[in-house]
Amino acid sequence: MDELRNRKRILSQGTDLFNQRPEKGIQFLQDNGVINPTLDPLEIAHFLRESPGLDKKMIGEYISK
């Protein structure tokens, strides 16, 4: 139960960071084991599509880079 709560907190922090600076949010999630350290396009696409609270403008900015 504690691990799930911790994962949700990390995901929430990562989402907030992503909405400010997408690269920082992705890096934070990689550093905390939510996203694989080796960037996998399918995993990133799934994260961008399925994560509630991500700013659509920032998703577009991240994808365009």
ABEGO torsion letter per residue (X at the ends): XAAAAAAAAAAAAAAAAAAABAAAAAAAAAAAGABBABBBAAAAAAAAAABBGBBAAAAAAAAAX
